[in-house]
Amino acid sequence: MAETVPAIAVRGVCKDFGGFEALRDIDLDIAPGTTTCILGPSGSGKSTLLRCLNWLEEPSEGSIRIDGAPIGRIGTGKAARPMDRRALAAARTRIAMVFQHFALWPHLTVLGNVTEAPVHVLGRPRREAEAEGRSILARVGLAEKADMYPHTLSGGQKQRVAISRALAMRPRVILFDEPTSALDPEMVGEVLGVIRELAREGLTMVIVTHEMSFARDVADTIVFMEGGCIREVATPHDFFTAPRTDRAKGFILRGSSTP
């Protein structure tokens, strides 16, 4: 039986910021159709790792593959060479990202935000992209907002537009960087509900989050980071009921005692 190629394969990734080692020797495989939640204290390297996956941050060392194909660099070790801009842009179309602060274009309507990249990056016909965009907006409960502008929306609605924009690229993987951290508490549920539905549909997702109960509920795999390293990779049940390291135990204890 053929071995399944990981949706994301990370090998030996390090990231140095002027002498500060933000990531150290990261190895990680993410299986297709799974949801991986990355947990850890502030400054542990979670968001840096996420940004390396789509080459928004260039790793100092190591390699990353999406569906078996390299991103950022071709080759390994001393023989590795940077991708040219066109090849990197093509590689990035396989992996979309949803940011903390939405990053919507204020001069475009909601539908315009969702269709801009499919039309101008992927070259899809505008009519086709708009039809698909309206379908995606209906899927996240925003059909009636298609012709509105971002400044008229709540934070939860803006984040759902950002998720719709990511889905419109038909990516192989979606990365979420603390998708609820910029939201008022009453808006968190509506965004997490959309992500839960995507998980049920089997989309490959990697989510940096501080929402521990959400991670326990939605993840197939928990990755716990501390000090720029991966300390544990486990199922949610194993991580939250029987963490293997004292660092993870302390992290869970602090999280469970937060009001």
Beta strands, then each sheet from edge to edge (+ up, - down):
strand 1: 8-17
strand 2: 20-30
strand 3: 35-39
strand 4: 61-66
strand 5: 69-70
strand 6: 73-74
strand 7: 81-82
strand 8: 95-98
strand 9: 173-177
strand 10: 204-208
strand 11: 221-226
strand 12: 229-234
sheet 1: 2+ 1- 4+ 5-
sheet 2: 8+ 9+ 10+ 3+ 11+ 12-
sheet 3: 6+ 7-
end
